[in-house]
């Protein structure tokens, strides 16, 4: 986001140029205009929304699915919920009732209450102790300067996997944490520093909310109209001729300064996770009838986990499967037909194995299949948010992500200190960036 006038398509001039029409860019543009400045938003693709994208669930009739970001909450994600109320959207609480399915190492399927992690009795104290240790470390992590946290150098110089192996000496705990990191960040636990993981937890108000489908959690509310509605509603509020689509920005000319070097290190050394979705849409919620939540957690196969993403009011019944991290990357190399067949075969096998009796569950054929691979989407490169490898956070100050470079100001969910990697982080970064630019242009 530039705070100086630029030559634009059709010789347009503006006080501020915003690059990108995702949640952060759109919110920044709105706030810039509210401050009395002129603004142009340049978007490389032909739509608004960035990594929020809502598509019809089926060829005809009501119902959408989010093939991008999917959840908000109504408590700690204050800016997203404020806009949710402002735009008079409709919420759908994430279904967390019924039995969820865990695929065991031997391939068998264990049904269990959705809000419980099924463990042997002797393993439960070990997990409780490990979670409490991570909560304590998260609480001690400095939000604005994680490098100043207790034992920061040591925590940053080891991967999350190395830390777990050393601290807990339990393959079970290491594997569980690996699953959490894969699910939330799209990377393996040996690709992110332990300090980087703790900081991600800190920005999400803790590891428990980060993992939760319940109240205050990161996966609590969906939106009937789809998450892309937020971007579309914001775009409707722009002054005429503000938004320019299908216009990639290839260069911004400024005098070079050593202040850009830290940002270059973050850009070149951070890792963007692999995150894909395959959504199976059905004519009816057969898993509800069977007393299942629609959630699975798999040990083997491309699908790591799933959630029920139905909207009953629209007669829209779907289960979204997440294919992430290294397992997802391997699956990504297949053809589209092979990808869908492989995912469907795993999906059906897991649900058919859930009955616990000789009579298998009747898994209906889907009426539609939706798929998105963010890594293959031009201008996106992956999802949901870059993560830092060992040694980076304690050698490059975290504030370098937010600091302006001459007339260019930086926003985006990866720069947020609240719910980094989420829609809330994107919007809050846009608010911050707009304030920076308005102060720079209107001071005095």
C-alpha positions in Angstrom: 0.0 0.0 0.0 1.7 3.2 -1.2 1.1 6.6 0.4 2.3 8.6 -2.6 0.5 9.5 -5.8 1.1 7.0 -8.6 0.4 6.9 -12.3 -2.4 4.4 -12.7 -4.3 2.7 -15.6 -6.1 5.4 -17.7 -3.8 8.0 -16.2 -5.7 8.0 -12.9 -4.1 9.7 -9.8 -4.8 8.9 -6.2 -3.4 9.7 -2.8 -3.1 6.0 -2.0 -2.7 2.9 -4.0 -3.7 -0.4 -2.4 -2.3 -3.5 -4.0 -4.7 -6.4 -3.6 -8.4 -6.7 -3.0 -8.4 -9.2 -0.2 -9.8 -8.5 3.2 -6.8 -6.5 4.4 -6.6 -4.4 1.2 -10.3 -3.7 1.0 -10.6 -2.7 4.7 -7.5 -0.5 4.3 -9.0 1.2 1.3 -12.3 1.9 3.1 -10.6 3.4 6.1 -8.3 5.5 3.8 -11.4 6.9 2.0 -13.1 7.5 5.4 -10.1 9.6 6.4 -10.8 11.9 3.3 -8.0 10.6 1.0 -8.5 9.3 -2.6 -7.7 5.7 -3.2 -7.3 3.1 -5.9 -7.3 -0.6 -5.3 -5.4 -2.7 -7.9 -6.3 -6.4 -7.9 -4.4 -9.0 -10.0 -7.3 -11.4 -10.4 -10.8 -10.8 -11.7 -12.5 -10.9 -8.3 -12.4 -9.5 -4.8 -11.8 -11.6 -1.7 -8.2 -12.9 -1.8 -8.2 -16.3 0.0 -11.9 -16.0 0.7 -13.9 -17.5 -2.2 -17.5 -18.7 -2.1 -18.9 -20.8 -4.9 -22.4 -22.4 -5.6 -22.7 -25.8 -3.9 -24.5 -27.2 -6.9 -25.6 -26.2 -10.4 -29.0 -24.9 -9.4 -30.8 -23.9 -6.2 -29.5 -22.1 -3.1 -26.4 -22.9 -1.1 -22.7 -22.0 -1.3 -19.5 -23.5 -0.1 -16.3 -21.7 1.0 -13.4 -23.1 -0.9 -11.1 -20.6 0.9 -11.2 -19.3 4.5 -14.3 -20.6 6.3 -14.7 -19.6 10.0 -14.9 -16.7 12.4 -16.1 -16.3 16.0 -18.2 -13.8 17.7 -16.0 -13.0 20.7 -12.2 -12.7 20.1 -12.5 -11.9 16.4 -14.1 -8.6 17.0 -13.6 -6.8 13.7 -14.9 -9.7 11.6 -17.9 -10.1 13.8 -18.5 -6.3 13.7 -18.6 -6.4 9.9 -20.8 -9.6 10.1 -23.4 -7.5 12.1 -23.0 -4.4 9.9 -23.7 -6.4 6.7 -26.5 -8.3 8.3 -25.2 -11.7 7.3 -26.4 -15.0 8.7 -24.3 -17.4 10.8 -24.2 -21.1 11.0 -22.6 -22.6 14.2 -20.1 -25.3 13.3 -21.7 -28.6 13.9 -19.9 -30.3 16.8 -22.4 -33.0 17.8 -22.4 -36.7 17.1 -19.5 -39.1 16.8 -16.3 -38.2 15.0 -14.1 -40.7 13.3 -10.4 -41.4 14.0 -8.5 -43.7 11.7 -6.0 -45.8 13.8 -2.6 -46.9 12.6 -3.9 -50.3 11.7 -6.5 -48.8 9.4 -9.5 -49.4 11.6 -11.9 -46.6 12.4 -12.7 -45.5 16.0 -15.9 -43.4 16.6 -15.6 -41.0 19.5 -17.4 -37.9 20.9 -16.4 -34.9 18.8 -15.1 -32.9 21.7 -12.8 -35.6 23.0 -9.4 -36.9 21.9 -9.6 -40.7 22.1 -6.7 -41.9 24.1 -5.7 -44.9 26.3 -6.2 -44.1 30.0 -2.5 -44.1 30.6 -1.8 -41.6 27.9 -4.3 -39.0 29.1 -2.1 -37.5 31.9 0.8 -37.3 29.4 -1.3 -35.3 26.9 -2.7 -33.0 29.6 0.9 -32.3 30.9 2.1 -31.5 27.3 -0.8 -29.2 26.6 -0.2 -27.4 29.9 3.4 -26.9 29.0 2.5 -25.5 25.6 0.0 -23.2 27.2 2.6 -21.9 29.7 5.2 -21.3 26.9 2.5 -19.5 24.8 1.6 -17.3 27.7 5.3 -16.4 28.1 5.8 -15.6 24.4 6.0 -11.9 23.8 3.4 -10.9 21.2 5.1 -7.9 19.7 8.7 -9.1 20.1 8.8 -13.0 20.3 12.7 -12.8 20.3 12.5 -11.3 23.7 10.6 -14.2 25.2 12.1 -16.4 27.8 14.5 -19.0 26.3 13.6 -17.5 22.8 17.0 -18.4 21.2 16.7 -22.0 22.1 13.1 -22.3 21.1 13.7 -20.6 17.8 16.7 -22.7 17.0 14.8 -26.0 17.1 11.8 -27.2 15.1 8.5 -27.9 16.8 9.1 -31.6 16.2 12.6 -31.4 17.8 11.2 -29.6 20.8 8.5 -32.2 21.3 10.8 -35.1 20.9 13.1 -33.6 23.5 10.6 -32.2 26.0 7.9 -35.0 26.0 9.8 -38.0 24.7 6.6 -39.4 23.5 5.9 -40.4 19.9 2.1 -40.0 20.6 2.5 -36.4 21.7 4.9 -35.6 18.8 2.4 -37.1 16.3 -0.5 -35.2 17.8 1.3 -31.9 17.6 2.4 -32.7 14.1 -1.3 -33.2 13.2 -2.2 -29.9 14.8 0.4 -28.0 12.9 -0.4 -29.7 9.6 -4.1 -28.9 10.1 -3.7 -25.3 11.1 -0.7 -24.2 9.1 -0.3 -26.6 6.2 3.3 -27.5 7.1 5.1 -30.3 8.9 6.2 -29.8 12.4 9.8 -30.0 11.2 9.3 -27.0 9.0 8.5 -24.4 11.7 10.5 -23.3 14.7 9.0 -24.0 18.1 9.0 -20.2 18.8 7.2 -19.6 15.5 4.5 -22.1 16.5 4.1 -20.6 20.0 3.8 -17.1 18.5 1.1 -18.4 16.1 -0.7 -19.8 19.1 -0.3 -16.5 21.0 -1.9 -14.4 18.2 -4.8 -16.8 18.2 -5.3 -16.3 22.0 -3.9 -19.7 22.8 -3.5 -23.3 21.4 -7.0 -24.3 22.8 -9.0 -21.6 20.9 -6.8 -22.2 17.8 -7.9 -25.9 17.7 -11.5 -25.4 18.9 -14.7 -25.7 16.9 -16.6 -24.3 19.9 -17.3 -20.8 21.4 -14.2 -18.5 21.2 -12.6 -21.0 18.8 -11.1 -20.5 15.4 -13.6 -22.8 13.8 -16.9 -21.7 15.5 -19.1 -19.8 13.0 -19.6 -20.1 9.3 -21.6 -17.6 7.2 -24.6 -18.7 5.1 -23.8 -16.2 2.4 -20.2 -17.2 2.3 -17.0 -15.5 3.6 -16.4 -13.8 0.2 -19.5 -11.7 1.1 -17.4 -9.5 3.4 -15.2 -8.5 0.5 -18.1 -8.0 -1.9 -19.9 -5.8 0.7 -16.8 -3.7 1.3 -16.3 -3.2 -2.4 -19.9 -1.9 -2.7 -18.9 0.9 -0.3 -16.1 2.3 -2.4 -16.2 5.6 -4.2 -16.7 5.3 -8.0 -13.7 4.0 -10.0 -11.9 2.9 -6.9 -11.5 -0.8 -7.7 -9.5 -2.0 -10.7 -9.6 -5.8 -11.3 -7.4 -8.0 -13.5 -4.5 -5.5 -13.0 -1.3 -7.2 -11.6 1.2 -4.8 -10.0 4.7 -5.7 -11.4 6.9 -3.0 -9.8 6.9 -0.1 -7.4 9.7 2.3 -7.9 11.4 3.8 -4.9 15.0 4.6 -3.8 16.5 1.5 -2.3 17.3 1.6 1.4 18.8 -1.0 3.7 15.5 -1.2 5.6 14.1 -3.6 3.0 16.7 -6.3 3.7 14.8 -7.7 6.7 11.6 -8.0 4.6 13.6 -9.8 1.9 14.7 -12.4 4.4 11.2 -13.0 5.6 10.0 -13.3 2.0 12.8 -15.7 0.9 13.1 -17.8 4.0 9.5 -18.2 5.3 7.6 -21.2 4.2 4.0 -21.2 2.8 2.1 -24.3 3.6 0.2 -26.6 1.3 -3.6 -26.4 1.8 -6.3 -27.8 -0.4 -10.0 -28.6 0.0 -12.2 -31.2 -1.6 -15.9 -30.7 -0.8 -18.4 -33.5 -1.3 -21.9 -32.1 -1.7 -24.8 -34.5 -1.0 -28.6 -34.6 -1.6 -29.2 -35.3 2.1 -27.2 -35.4 5.4 -26.8 -39.2 5.6 -24.2 -38.9 8.3 -26.6 -37.0 10.6 -29.0 -40.0 10.4 -26.1 -42.2 11.4 -25.3 -40.0 14.4 -22.0 -38.8 13.0 -20.5 -35.3 13.2 -19.0 -35.4 9.7 -15.5 -35.0 11.2 -12.7 -37.4 10.5 -9.1 -37.5 11.4 -7.0 -39.8 9.2 -3.6 -41.4 9.7 -3.2 -42.5 6.1 -4.3 -41.2 2.7 -4.4 -37.7 1.3 -7.3 -36.4 3.6 -6.0 -35.3 7.0 -9.3 -34.1 8.4 -12.9 -33.1 7.5 -15.7 -31.0 8.8 -19.5 -30.8 8.2 -20.0 -27.6 6.2 -23.7 -27.8 5.6 -26.2 -25.0 5.6 -29.6 -26.6 6.5 -31.6 -23.4 5.8 -30.4 -23.7 2.1 -30.8 -27.5 2.0 -27.1 -27.6 1.4 -25.4 -30.7 2.7 -21.7 -31.1 2.5 -18.5 -32.3 4.1 -15.3 -30.5 3.4 -12.1 -32.5 3.4 -8.7 -30.9 4.0 -5.6 -32.1 2.2 -2.6 -30.4 3.7 1.2 -30.4 4.2 3.3 -33.1 2.7 0.5 -35.7 2.2 -1.4 -33.0 0.3 1.6 -32.1 -1.9 2.0 -35.7 -2.9 -1.7 -36.0 -3.8 -1.4 -32.7 -5.7 0.9 -34.3 -8.3 -2.0 -36.6 -9.5 -4.4 -35.6 -12.3 -7.7 -34.1 -11.3 -9.5 -37.3 -12.0 -7.0 -39.3 -9.9 -7.1 -36.7 -7.1 -10.9 -36.8 -6.8 -11.0 -40.6 -7.0 -8.3 -41.0 -4.4 -10.0 -38.6 -2.0 -13.4 -40.2 -2.5 -12.1 -43.7 -2.0 -10.5 -42.7 1.3 -13.6 -40.8 2.4 -16.0 -43.6 1.6 -13.8 -46.2 3.2 -13.5 -44.3 6.5 -17.2 -43.6 6.8 -18.2 -47.2 5.8 -15.9 -48.5 8.5 -17.6 -46.4 11.2 -20.6 -48.5 11.9 -18.9 -50.9 14.3 -20.9 -53.8 12.9 -20.9 -56.1 9.9 -23.4 -53.9 8.2 -21.5 -50.9 6.7 -22.9 -47.4 6.7 -24.7 -46.4 3.5 -22.5 -43.6 2.1 -24.4 -41.8 -0.6 -22.7 -40.7 -3.8 -22.1 -36.9 -4.0 -24.2 -34.8 -6.3 -21.3 -32.4 -6.7 -17.5 -32.2 -5.9 -15.7 -28.9 -5.4 -11.9 -28.5 -5.3 -9.4 -25.8 -4.8 -5.6 -26.0 -4.6 -4.3 -22.6 -3.4 -0.7 -23.5 -4.2 -1.6 -23.7 -7.9 -3.6 -20.5 -7.9 -1.7 -17.7 -9.6 -0.8 -14.8 -7.2 -1.5 -16.9 -4.1 1.2 -19.5 -3.8 -0.3 -21.5 -1.0 -2.2 -21.0 2.2 -3.0 -20.1 4.9 0.0 -18.0 6.2 3.8 -18.1 5.9 5.6 -19.7 8.8 9.2 -19.2 10.0 11.9 -21.9 10.0 14.4 -22.3 12.8 16.6 -19.3 13.5 14.8 -16.6 11.7 12.6 -14.9 14.3 15.6 -14.3 16.7 17.8 -12.9 14.0 15.3 -10.6 12.2 13.0 -8.5 14.4 9.4 -9.4 13.9 8.4 -5.8 13.6 10.1 -5.7 10.2 7.0 -7.3 8.8 5.0 -4.3 9.7 7.4 -1.4 9.3 6.9 0.9 6.3 9.6 1.1 3.6 9.7 4.7 2.5 6.2 5.3 1.0 5.1 1.7 1.0 3.2 0.3 3.9 2.7 -3.4 4.5 -0.5 -5.1 5.5 -1.8 -8.7 5.2 -2.8 -11.4 7.8 0.9 -12.5 8.2 1.7 -9.0 9.7 -1.1 -9.2 12.3 -0.6 -9.6 16.0 -4.1 -10.9 16.6 -5.3 -14.1 14.8 -2.4 -14.1 12.4 -3.3 -16.3 9.4 -7.0 -15.7 9.8 -9.5 -13.3 8.4 -9.5 -11.4 11.6 -5.8 -10.8 11.3 -6.2 -9.6 7.7 -8.8 -7.0 8.6 -6.9 -5.8 11.6 -3.8 -5.4 9.5 -5.8 -3.3 7.1 -7.0 -1.0 9.9 -3.4 -0.6 11.1 -2.1 0.2 7.6 -4.8 2.7 6.8 -4.0 4.6 10.1 -0.3 4.6 9.2 -0.9 6.0 5.7 -3.5 8.6 6.9 -1.1 9.8 9.6 1.7 10.1 7.0 -0.3 12.1 4.5 -2.4 14.2 6.8 0.0 15.1 9.6 0.6 18.8 10.1 
